């Protein structure tokens, strides 16, 4: 039962800090992960549009990579054309920072993103995850709910302390998304299963298991206070008991809300899930 909670959960964000693998190393690792085919991994390779040329140069003829394209640069149409023309790549999703369209109001920003994607030839069936400042999340959720094809990206950490949202902030976003039936993915900072303090930076990191159980709370009607309490706990056994109590319908609702998260390590979540008895 618990395995399905973690199925296709982890996107490969090896190119991004703090791991920041070189393109050759990132491609080699992803190739090895594909061969192993662990079900916890989505087997999507996250790559900035600005680095597609590097990626293509590293791929071998037999490679088949499902691509999560990060729209970090102009010239998106050319990048999408490159991907479409390369049999080794399949565009699986797009991540689009709303800051790139320079439109303040979230609804208008989404319309600008859709226009840019249409002009670039991105099929409407491709899921598009959009990210805004935390202060705009409520308005962005409402705008996403009123449109087809968009989902919400939540940044859970980074290289500076201010990039880590508080449990209250993250909980409010999860509850808003659940109530609006808006799917989310998470990125950054989710290096371990359970909330912890990094001994080097002293940053307090959210745990991906905390996030999953918090998503279960939100998806099944809990309020933001309860969701924040789940995000705040540092007790592994508490979280594992909560996971064990989830029935199939709750698991399905959880994963409809939380589709995946990006991790710079693909080994750590797999190893921890196995150690915690969450995968067979």
C-alpha positions as protocol buffer text, in pm:
chain_id: "A"
residue {
  index: 1
  type: UNK
  ca { x: 0 y: 0 z: 0 }
}
residue {
  index: 2
  type: UNK
  ca { x: 268 y: 251 z: 91 }
}
residue {
  index: 3
  type: UNK
  ca { x: 469 y: 193 z: -225 }
}
residue {
  index: 4
  type: UNK
  ca { x: 203 y: 363 z: -438 }
}
residue {
  index: 5
  type: UNK
  ca { x: 238 y: 679 z: -228 }
}
residue {
  index: 6
  type: UNK
  ca { x: 593 y: 717 z: -356 }
}
residue {
  index: 7
  type: UNK
  ca { x: 546 y: 593 z: -713 }
}
residue {
  index: 8
  type: UNK
  ca { x: 692 y: 832 z: -973 }
}
residue {
  index: 9
  type: UNK
  ca { x: 762 y: 1096 z: -708 }
}
residue {
  index: 10
  type: UNK
  ca { x: 1116 y: 1224 z: -773 }
}
residue {
  index: 11
  type: UNK
  ca { x: 1222 y: 1429 z: -1075 }
}
residue {
  index: 12
  type: UNK
  ca { x: 1593 y: 1431 z: -1162 }
}
residue {
  index: 13
  type: UNK
  ca { x: 1725 y: 1780 z: -1079 }
}
residue {
  index: 14
  type: UNK
  ca { x: 2091 y: 1684 z: -1081 }
}
residue {
  index: 15
  type: UNK
  ca { x: 2194 y: 1990 z: -1282 }
}
residue {
  index: 16
  type: UNK
  ca { x: 2081 y: 2223 z: -1005 }
}
residue {
  index: 17
  type: UNK
  ca { x: 2242 y: 2331 z: -674 }
}
residue {
  index: 18
  type: UNK
  ca { x: 2364 y: 2217 z: -437 }
}
residue {
  index: 19
  type: UNK
  ca { x: 2475 y: 1909 z: -634 }
}
residue {
  index: 20
  type: UNK
  ca { x: 2502 y: 2095 z: -967 }
}
residue {
  index: 21
  type: UNK
  ca { x: 2642 y: 1803 z: -1163 }
}
residue {
  index: 22
  type: UNK
  ca { x: 2820 y: 1869 z: -1488 }
}
residue {
  index: 23
  type: UNK
  ca { x: 2615 y: 1778 z: -1794 }
}
residue {
  index: 24
  type: UNK
  ca { x: 2823 y: 1464 z: -1864 }
}
residue {
  index: 25
  type: UNK
  ca { x: 2784 y: 1345 z: -1505 }
}
residue {
  index: 26
  type: UNK
  ca { x: 2412 y: 1429 z: -1495 }
}
residue {
  index: 27
  type: UNK
  ca { x: 2346 y: 1241 z: -1818 }
}
residue {
  index: 28
  type: UNK
  ca { x: 2548 y: 941 z: -1700 }
}
residue {
  index: 29
  type: UNK
  ca { x: 2358 y: 928 z: -1371 }
}
residue {
  index: 30
  type: UNK
  ca { x: 2020 y: 959 z: -1541 }
}
residue {
  index: 31
  type: UNK
  ca { x: 2115 y: 684 z: -1784 }
}
residue {
  index: 32
  type: UNK
  ca { x: 2204 y: 459 z: -1490 }
}
residue {
  index: 33
  type: UNK
  ca { x: 1877 y: 544 z: -1314 }
}
residue {
  index: 34
  type: UNK
  ca { x: 1682 y: 454 z: -1627 }
}
residue {
  index: 35
  type: UNK
  ca { x: 1857 y: 118 z: -1639 }
}
residue {
  index: 36
  type: UNK
  ca { x: 1775 y: 51 z: -1272 }
}
residue {
  index: 37
  type: UNK
  ca { x: 1414 y: 169 z: -1322 }
}
residue {
  index: 38
  type: UNK
  ca { x: 1335 y: 238 z: -956 }
}
residue {
  index: 39
  type: UNK
  ca { x: 963 y: 318 z: -924 }
}
residue {
  index: 40
  type: UNK
  ca { x: 1022 y: 610 z: -684 }
}
residue {
  index: 41
  type: UNK
  ca { x: 1176 y: 808 z: -970 }
}
residue {
  index: 42
  type: UNK
  ca { x: 970 y: 979 z: -1242 }
}
residue {
  index: 43
  type: UNK
  ca { x: 1259 y: 935 z: -1488 }
}
residue {
  index: 44
  type: UNK
  ca { x: 1211 y: 1293 z: -1602 }
}
residue {
  index: 45
  type: UNK
  ca { x: 1532 y: 1487 z: -1655 }
}
residue {
  index: 46
  type: UNK
  ca { x: 1501 y: 1854 z: -1560 }
}
residue {
  index: 47
  type: UNK
  ca { x: 1704 y: 2081 z: -1787 }
}
residue {
  index: 48
  type: UNK
  ca { x: 1709 y: 2457 z: -1844 }
}
residue {
  index: 49
  type: UNK
  ca { x: 1623 y: 2563 z: -2198 }
}
residue {
  index: 50
  type: UNK
  ca { x: 1957 y: 2745 z: -2206 }
}
residue {
  index: 51
  type: UNK
  ca { x: 2141 y: 2411 z: -2174 }
}
residue {
  index: 52
  type: UNK
  ca { x: 1957 y: 2198 z: -2428 }
}
residue {
  index: 53
  type: UNK
  ca { x: 2252 y: 2217 z: -2666 }
}
residue {
  index: 54
  type: UNK
  ca { x: 2480 y: 2075 z: -2396 }
}
residue {
  index: 55
  type: UNK
  ca { x: 2233 y: 1798 z: -2322 }
}
residue {
  index: 56
  type: UNK
  ca { x: 2197 y: 1696 z: -2685 }
}
residue {
  index: 57
  type: UNK
  ca { x: 2574 y: 1685 z: -2724 }
}
residue {
  index: 58
  type: UNK
  ca { x: 2600 y: 1432 z: -2440 }
}
residue {
  index: 59
  type: UNK
  ca { x: 2323 y: 1197 z: -2550 }
}
residue {
  index: 60
  type: UNK
  ca { x: 2405 y: 873 z: -2726 }
}
residue {
  index: 61
  type: UNK
  ca { x: 2206 y: 736 z: -3016 }
}
residue {
  index: 62
  type: UNK
  ca { x: 2017 y: 488 z: -2801 }
}
residue {
  index: 63
  type: UNK
  ca { x: 1924 y: 731 z: -2523 }
}
residue {
  index: 64
  type: UNK
  ca { x: 1561 y: 816 z: -2461 }
}
residue {
  index: 65
  type: UNK
  ca { x: 1517 y: 1095 z: -2204 }
}
residue {
  index: 66
  type: UNK
  ca { x: 1182 y: 1234 z: -2088 }
}
residue {
  index: 67
  type: UNK
  ca { x: 1248 y: 1605 z: -2051 }
}
residue {
  index: 68
  type: UNK
  ca { x: 1124 y: 1855 z: -1797 }
}
residue {
  index: 69
  type: UNK
  ca { x: 1209 y: 2181 z: -1972 }
}
residue {
  index: 70
  type: UNK
  ca { x: 1279 y: 2486 z: -1754 }
}
residue {
  index: 71
  type: UNK
  ca { x: 1195 y: 2801 z: -1950 }
}
residue {
  index: 72
  type: UNK
  ca { x: 1487 y: 3012 z: -1830 }
}
residue {
  index: 73
  type: UNK
  ca { x: 1573 y: 3201 z: -2148 }
}
residue {
  index: 74
  type: UNK
  ca { x: 1436 y: 3365 z: -2461 }
}
residue {
  index: 75
  type: UNK
  ca { x: 1416 y: 3171 z: -2785 }
}
residue {
  index: 76
  type: UNK
  ca { x: 1182 y: 2905 z: -2649 }
}
residue {
  index: 77
  type: UNK
  ca { x: 1046 y: 2823 z: -2994 }
}
residue {
  index: 78
  type: UNK
  ca { x: 1393 y: 2729 z: -3118 }
}
residue {
  index: 79
  type: UNK
  ca { x: 1452 y: 2509 z: -2813 }
}
residue {
  index: 80
  type: UNK
  ca { x: 1118 y: 2332 z: -2850 }
}
residue {
  index: 81
  type: UNK
  ca { x: 1194 y: 2273 z: -3218 }
}
residue {
  index: 82
  type: UNK
  ca { x: 1531 y: 2120 z: -3124 }
}
residue {
  index: 83
  type: UNK
  ca { x: 1363 y: 1889 z: -2876 }
}
residue {
  index: 84
  type: UNK
  ca { x: 1089 y: 1792 z: -3121 }
}
residue {
  index: 85
  type: UNK
  ca { x: 1342 y: 1708 z: -3390 }
}
residue {
  index: 86
  type: UNK
  ca { x: 1555 y: 1491 z: -3159 }
}
residue {
  index: 87
  type: UNK
  ca { x: 1427 y: 1133 z: -3128 }
}
residue {
  index: 88
  type: UNK
  ca { x: 1627 y: 1094 z: -2807 }
}
residue {
  index: 89
  type: UNK
  ca { x: 1415 y: 1353 z: -2626 }
}
residue {
  index: 90
  type: UNK
  ca { x: 1047 y: 1359 z: -2532 }
}
residue {
  index: 91
  type: UNK
  ca { x: 901 y: 1680 z: -2389 }
}
residue {
  index: 92
  type: UNK
  ca { x: 719 y: 1561 z: -2076 }
}
residue {
  index: 93
  type: UNK
  ca { x: 653 y: 1891 z: -1898 }
}
residue {
  index: 94
  type: UNK
  ca { x: 747 y: 2258 z: -1889 }
}
residue {
  index: 95
  type: UNK
  ca { x: 834 y: 2468 z: -1585 }
}
residue {
  index: 96
  type: UNK
  ca { x: 786 y: 2841 z: -1638 }
}
residue {
  index: 97
  type: UNK
  ca { x: 885 y: 3111 z: -1384 }
}
residue {
  index: 98
  type: UNK
  ca { x: 623 y: 3385 z: -1411 }
}
residue {
  index: 99
  type: UNK
  ca { x: 894 y: 3645 z: -1353 }
}
residue {
  index: 100
  type: UNK
  ca { x: 1003 y: 3584 z: -1713 }
}
residue {
  index: 101
  type: UNK
  ca { x: 688 y: 3737 z: -1862 }
}
residue {
  index: 102
  type: UNK
  ca { x: 711 y: 4066 z: -1667 }
}
residue {
  index: 103
  type: UNK
  ca { x: 338 y: 4078 z: -1601 }
}
residue {
  index: 104
  type: UNK
  ca { x: 242 y: 4147 z: -1240 }
}
residue {
  index: 105
  type: UNK
  ca { x: -115 y: 4016 z: -1228 }
}
residue {
  index: 106
  type: UNK
  ca { x: -118 y: 3633 z: -1212 }
}
residue {
  index: 107
  type: UNK
  ca { x: -411 y: 3575 z: -1449 }
}
residue {
  index: 108
  type: UNK
  ca { x: -259 y: 3801 z: -1714 }
}
residue {
  index: 109
  type: UNK
  ca { x: 79 y: 3639 z: -1656 }
}
residue {
  index: 110
  type: UNK
  ca { x: -68 y: 3294 z: -1723 }
}
residue {
  index: 111
  type: UNK
  ca { x: -224 y: 3421 z: -2044 }
}
residue {
  index: 112
  type: UNK
  ca { x: 116 y: 3555 z: -2149 }
}
residue {
  index: 113
  type: UNK
  ca { x: 277 y: 3220 z: -2070 }
}
residue {
  index: 114
  type: UNK
  ca { x: 14 y: 3035 z: -2274 }
}
residue {
  index: 115
  type: UNK
  ca { x: 72 y: 3269 z: -2566 }
}
residue {
  index: 116
  type: UNK
  ca { x: 447 y: 3209 z: -2545 }
}
residue {
  index: 117
  type: UNK
  ca { x: 399 y: 2832 z: -2530 }
}
residue {
  index: 118
  type: UNK
  ca { x: 156 y: 2832 z: -2820 }
}
residue {
  index: 119
  type: UNK
  ca { x: 399 y: 3039 z: -3025 }
}
residue {
  index: 120
  type: UNK
  ca { x: 674 y: 2791 z: -2939 }
}
residue {
  index: 121
  type: UNK
  ca { x: 465 y: 2496 z: -3052 }
}
residue {
  index: 122
  type: UNK
  ca { x: 421 y: 2336 z: -2709 }
}
residue {
  index: 123
  type: UNK
  ca { x: 119 y: 2105 z: -2724 }
}
residue {
  index: 124
  type: UNK
  ca { x: -167 y: 2194 z: -2493 }
}
residue {
  index: 125
  type: UNK
  ca { x: -149 y: 1840 z: -2350 }
}
residue {
  index: 126
  type: UNK
  ca { x: 195 y: 1909 z: -2196 }
}
residue {
  index: 127
  type: UNK
  ca { x: 159 y: 2002 z: -1827 }
}
residue {
  index: 128
  type: UNK
  ca { x: 298 y: 2345 z: -1741 }
}
residue {
  index: 129
  type: UNK
  ca { x: 412 y: 2423 z: -1387 }
}
residue {
  index: 130
  type: UNK
  ca { x: 427 y: 2791 z: -1302 }
}
residue {
  index: 131
  type: UNK
  ca { x: 606 y: 2957 z: -1012 }
}
residue {
  index: 132
  type: UNK
  ca { x: 546 y: 3297 z: -857 }
}
residue {
  index: 133
  type: UNK
  ca { x: 650 y: 3486 z: -547 }
}
residue {
  index: 134
  type: UNK
  ca { x: 493 y: 3341 z: -231 }
}
residue {
  index: 135
  type: UNK
  ca { x: 293 y: 3661 z: -184 }
}
residue {
  index: 136
  type: UNK
  ca { x: 110 y: 3590 z: -511 }
}
residue {
  index: 137
  type: UNK
  ca { x: 32 y: 3222 z: -455 }
}
residue {
  index: 138
  type: UNK
  ca { x: -336 y: 3261 z: -359 }
}
residue {
  index: 139
  type: UNK
  ca { x: -411 y: 3470 z: -668 }
}
residue {
  index: 140
  type: UNK
  ca { x: -205 y: 3234 z: -882 }
}
residue {
  index: 141
  type: UNK
  ca { x: -396 y: 2929 z: -756 }
}
residue {
  index: 142
  type: UNK
  ca { x: -724 y: 3098 z: -847 }
}
residue {
  index: 143
  type: UNK
  ca { x: -593 y: 3185 z: -1193 }
}
residue {
  index: 144
  type: UNK
  ca { x: -467 y: 2831 z: -1252 }
}
residue {
  index: 145
  type: UNK
  ca { x: -800 y: 2683 z: -1144 }
}
residue {
  index: 146
  type: UNK
  ca { x: -975 y: 2891 z: -1410 }
}
residue {
  index: 147
  type: UNK
  ca { x: -752 y: 2767 z: -1694 }
}
residue {
  index: 148
  type: UNK
  ca { x: -659 y: 2436 z: -1854 }
}
residue {
  index: 149
  type: UNK
  ca { x: -311 y: 2289 z: -1850 }
}
residue {
  index: 150
  type: UNK
  ca { x: -145 y: 2484 z: -1569 }
}
residue {
  index: 151
  type: UNK
  ca { x: -18 y: 2351 z: -1237 }
}
residue {
  index: 152
  type: UNK
  ca { x: 158 y: 2513 z: -941 }
}
residue {
  index: 153
  type: UNK
  ca { x: 529 y: 2490 z: -861 }
}
residue {
  index: 154
  type: UNK
  ca { x: 629 y: 2550 z: -498 }
}
residue {
  index: 155
  type: UNK
  ca { x: 986 y: 2638 z: -406 }
}
residue {
  index: 156
  type: UNK
  ca { x: 1074 y: 2478 z: -73 }
}
residue {
  index: 157
  type: UNK
  ca { x: 1435 y: 2591 z: -33 }
}
residue {
  index: 158
  type: UNK
  ca { x: 1750 y: 2708 z: -202 }
}
residue {
  index: 159
  type: UNK
  ca { x: 2096 y: 2844 z: -142 }
}
residue {
  index: 160
  type: UNK
  ca { x: 1977 y: 3126 z: 88 }
}
residue {
  index: 161
  type: UNK
  ca { x: 1776 y: 3110 z: 409 }
}
residue {
  index: 162
  type: UNK
  ca { x: 1499 y: 3335 z: 278 }
}
residue {
  index: 163
  type: UNK
  ca { x: 1421 y: 3082 z: 2 }
}
residue {
  index: 164
  type: UNK
  ca { x: 1285 y: 2836 z: 260 }
}
residue {
  index: 165
  type: UNK
  ca { x: 914 y: 2901 z: 324 }
}
residue {
  index: 166
  type: UNK
  ca { x: 787 y: 2864 z: 677 }
}
residue {
  index: 167
  type: UNK
  ca { x: 562 y: 2566 z: 756 }
}
residue {
  index: 168
  type: UNK
  ca { x: 271 y: 2810 z: 777 }
}
residue {
  index: 169
  type: UNK
  ca { x: 340 y: 2957 z: 432 }
}
residue {
  index: 170
  type: UNK
  ca { x: 382 y: 2619 z: 267 }
}
residue {
  index: 171
  type: UNK
  ca { x: 76 y: 2480 z: 444 }
}
residue {
  index: 172
  type: UNK
  ca { x: -142 y: 2768 z: 327 }
}
residue {
  index: 173
  type: UNK
  ca { x: -35 y: 2705 z: -32 }
}
residue {
  index: 174
  type: UNK
  ca { x: -108 y: 2332 z: -8 }
}
residue {
  index: 175
  type: UNK
  ca { x: -453 y: 2394 z: 139 }
}
residue {
  index: 176
  type: UNK
  ca { x: -536 y: 2658 z: -122 }
}
residue {
  index: 177
  type: UNK
  ca { x: -428 y: 2426 z: -402 }
}
residue {
  index: 178
  type: UNK
  ca { x: -624 y: 2133 z: -259 }
}
residue {
  index: 179
  type: UNK
  ca { x: -939 y: 2338 z: -221 }
}
residue {
  index: 180
  type: UNK
  ca { x: -908 y: 2465 z: -580 }
}
residue {
  index: 181
  type: UNK
  ca { x: -820 y: 2120 z: -720 }
}
residue {
  index: 182
  type: UNK
  ca { x: -485 y: 2251 z: -847 }
}
residue {
  index: 183
  type: UNK
  ca { x: -199 y: 2003 z: -876 }
}
residue {
  index: 184
  type: UNK
  ca { x: 142 y: 2104 z: -743 }
}
residue {
  index: 185
  type: UNK
  ca { x: 504 y: 2000 z: -765 }
}
residue {
  index: 186
  type: UNK
  ca { x: 780 y: 2103 z: -528 }
}
residue {
  index: 187
  type: UNK
  ca { x: 1139 y: 2196 z: -586 }
}
residue {
  index: 188
  type: UNK
  ca { x: 1457 y: 2271 z: -391 }
}
residue {
  index: 189
  type: UNK
  ca { x: 1559 y: 2197 z: -35 }
}
residue {
  index: 190
  type: UNK
  ca { x: 1390 y: 1858 z: 1 }
}
residue {
  index: 191
  type: UNK
  ca { x: 1712 y: 1667 z: 54 }
}
residue {
  index: 192
  type: UNK
  ca { x: 1590 y: 1418 z: 314 }
}
residue {
  index: 193
  type: UNK
  ca { x: 1267 y: 1250 z: 415 }
}
residue {
  index: 194
  type: UNK
  ca { x: 1221 y: 1422 z: 751 }
}
residue {
  index: 195
  type: UNK
  ca { x: 1256 y: 1789 z: 847 }
}
residue {
  index: 196
  type: UNK
  ca { x: 1608 y: 1862 z: 966 }
}
residue {
  index: 197
  type: UNK
  ca { x: 1867 y: 2135 z: 1021 }
}
residue {
  index: 198
  type: UNK
  ca { x: 2165 y: 2125 z: 787 }
}
residue {
  index: 199
  type: UNK
  ca { x: 2478 y: 2119 z: 1007 }
}
residue {
  index: 200
  type: UNK
  ca { x: 2678 y: 2328 z: 763 }
}
residue {
  index: 201
  type: UNK
  ca { x: 2438 y: 2605 z: 660 }
}
residue {
  index: 202
  type: UNK
  ca { x: 2207 y: 2586 z: 965 }
}
residue {
  index: 203
  type: UNK
  ca { x: 1913 y: 2609 z: 724 }
}
residue {
  index: 204
  type: UNK
  ca { x: 1605 y: 2418 z: 838 }
}
residue {
  index: 205
  type: UNK
  ca { x: 1494 y: 2197 z: 549 }
}
residue {
  index: 206
  type: UNK
  ca { x: 1148 y: 2062 z: 483 }
}
residue {
  index: 207
  type: UNK
  ca { x: 1132 y: 1684 z: 455 }
}
residue {
  index: 208
  type: UNK
  ca { x: 981 y: 1518 z: 151 }
}
residue {
  index: 209
  type: UNK
  ca { x: 797 y: 1271 z: 376 }
}
residue {
  index: 210
  type: UNK
  ca { x: 662 y: 1564 z: 578 }
}
residue {
  index: 211
  type: UNK
  ca { x: 549 y: 1716 z: 249 }
}
residue {
  index: 212
  type: UNK
  ca { x: 374 y: 1398 z: 136 }
}
residue {
  index: 213
  type: UNK
  ca { x: 187 y: 1358 z: 465 }
}
residue {
  index: 214
  type: UNK
  ca { x: 104 y: 1729 z: 467 }
}
residue {
  index: 215
  type: UNK
  ca { x: -34 y: 1692 z: 115 }
}
residue {
  index: 216
  type: UNK
  ca { x: -242 y: 1400 z: 241 }
}
residue {
  index: 217
  type: UNK
  ca { x: -375 y: 1625 z: 517 }
}
residue {
  index: 218
  type: UNK
  ca { x: -462 y: 1903 z: 273 }
}
residue {
  index: 219
  type: UNK
  ca { x: -611 y: 1666 z: 16 }
}
residue {
  index: 220
  type: UNK
  ca { x: -843 y: 1514 z: 276 }
}
residue {
  index: 221
  type: UNK
  ca { x: -972 y: 1843 z: 416 }
}
residue {
  index: 222
  type: UNK
  ca { x: -736 y: 1943 z: 697 }
}
residue {
  index: 223
  type: UNK
  ca { x: -692 y: 2313 z: 770 }
}
residue {
  index: 224
  type: UNK
  ca { x: -366 y: 2504 z: 734 }
}
residue {
  index: 225
  type: UNK
  ca { x: -284 y: 2479 z: 1105 }
}
residue {
  index: 226
  type: UNK
  ca { x: -291 y: 2099 z: 1097 }
}
residue {
  index: 227
  type: UNK
  ca { x: -95 y: 2089 z: 772 }
}
residue {
  index: 228
  type: UNK
  ca { x: 171 y: 2320 z: 919 }
}
residue {
  index: 229
  type: UNK
  ca { x: 200 y: 2093 z: 1224 }
}
residue {
  index: 230
  type: UNK
  ca { x: 277 y: 1800 z: 992 }
}
residue {
  index: 231
  type: UNK
  ca { x: 537 y: 2001 z: 804 }
}
residue {
  index: 232
  type: UNK
  ca { x: 697 y: 2103 z: 1133 }
}
residue {
  index: 233
  type: UNK
  ca { x: 743 y: 1760 z: 1290 }
}
residue {
  index: 234
  type: UNK
  ca { x: 1090 y: 1608 z: 1312 }
}
residue {
  index: 235
  type: UNK
  ca { x: 970 y: 1267 z: 1434 }
}
residue {
  index: 236
  type: UNK
  ca { x: 1020 y: 1001 z: 1169 }
}
residue {
  index: 237
  type: UNK
  ca { x: 806 y: 742 z: 1346 }
}
residue {
  index: 238
  type: UNK
  ca { x: 514 y: 983 z: 1368 }
}
residue {
  index: 239
  type: UNK
  ca { x: 526 y: 1035 z: 993 }
}
residue {
  index: 240
  type: UNK
  ca { x: 561 y: 664 z: 924 }
}
residue {
  index: 241
  type: UNK
  ca { x: 255 y: 590 z: 1137 }
}
residue {
  index: 242
  type: UNK
  ca { x: 63 y: 852 z: 943 }
}
residue {
  index: 243
  type: UNK
  ca { x: 170 y: 697 z: 614 }
}
residue {
  index: 244
  type: UNK
  ca { x: 72 y: 349 z: 731 }
}
residue {
  index: 245
  type: UNK
  ca { x: -277 y: 477 z: 817 }
}
residue {
  index: 246
  type: UNK
  ca { x: -347 y: 611 z: 466 }
}
residue {
  index: 247
  type: UNK
  ca { x: -606 y: 415 z: 271 }
}
residue {
  index: 248
  type: UNK
  ca { x: -593 y: 379 z: -110 }
}
residue {
  index: 249
  type: UNK
  ca { x: -837 y: 665 z: -169 }
}
residue {
  index: 250
  type: UNK
  ca { x: -632 y: 899 z: 51 }
}
residue {
  index: 251
  type: UNK
  ca { x: -313 y: 799 z: -128 }
}
residue {
  index: 252
  type: UNK
  ca { x: -473 y: 867 z: -465 }
}
residue {
  index: 253
  type: UNK
  ca { x: -597 y: 1209 z: -347 }
}
residue {
  index: 254
  type: UNK
  ca { x: -253 y: 1290 z: -208 }
}
residue {
  index: 255
  type: UNK
  ca { x: -78 y: 1218 z: -534 }
}
residue {
  index: 256
  type: UNK
  ca { x: -337 y: 1406 z: -738 }
}
residue {
  index: 257
  type: UNK
  ca { x: -242 y: 1709 z: -529 }
}
residue {
  index: 258
  type: UNK
  ca { x: 135 y: 1650 z: -510 }
}
residue {
  index: 259
  type: UNK
  ca { x: 259 y: 1517 z: -842 }
}
residue {
  index: 260
  type: UNK
  ca { x: 634 y: 1516 z: -785 }
}
residue {
  index: 261
  type: UNK
  ca { x: 929 y: 1703 z: -646 }
}
residue {
  index: 262
  type: UNK
  ca { x: 1269 y: 1780 z: -795 }
}
residue {
  index: 263
  type: UNK
  ca { x: 1572 y: 1638 z: -616 }
}
residue {
  index: 264
  type: UNK
  ca { x: 1936 y: 1699 z: -699 }
}
residue {
  index: 265
  type: UNK
  ca { x: 2005 y: 1352 z: -555 }
}
residue {
  index: 266
  type: UNK
  ca { x: 1817 y: 1059 z: -704 }
}
residue {
  index: 267
  type: UNK
  ca { x: 1987 y: 809 z: -471 }
}
residue {
  index: 268
  type: UNK
  ca { x: 1898 y: 958 z: -131 }
}
residue {
  index: 269
  type: UNK
  ca { x: 1517 y: 944 z: -162 }
}
residue {
  index: 270
  type: UNK
  ca { x: 1533 y: 590 z: -298 }
}
residue {
  index: 271
  type: UNK
  ca { x: 1766 y: 476 z: -20 }
}
residue {
  index: 272
  type: UNK
  ca { x: 1568 y: 644 z: 258 }
}
residue {
  index: 273
  type: UNK
  ca { x: 1238 y: 508 z: 131 }
}
residue {
  index: 274
  type: UNK
  ca { x: 1384 y: 159 z: 138 }
}
residue {
  index: 275
  type: UNK
  ca { x: 1534 y: 207 z: 486 }
}
residue {
  index: 276
  type: UNK
  ca { x: 1199 y: 332 z: 618 }
}
residue {
  index: 277
  type: UNK
  ca { x: 1015 y: 33 z: 474 }
}
residue {
  index: 278
  type: UNK
  ca { x: 815 y: 247 z: 230 }
}
residue {
  index: 279
  type: UNK
  ca { x: 922 y: 51 z: -77 }
}
residue {
  index: 280
  type: UNK
  ca { x: 967 y: -318 z: -134 }
}
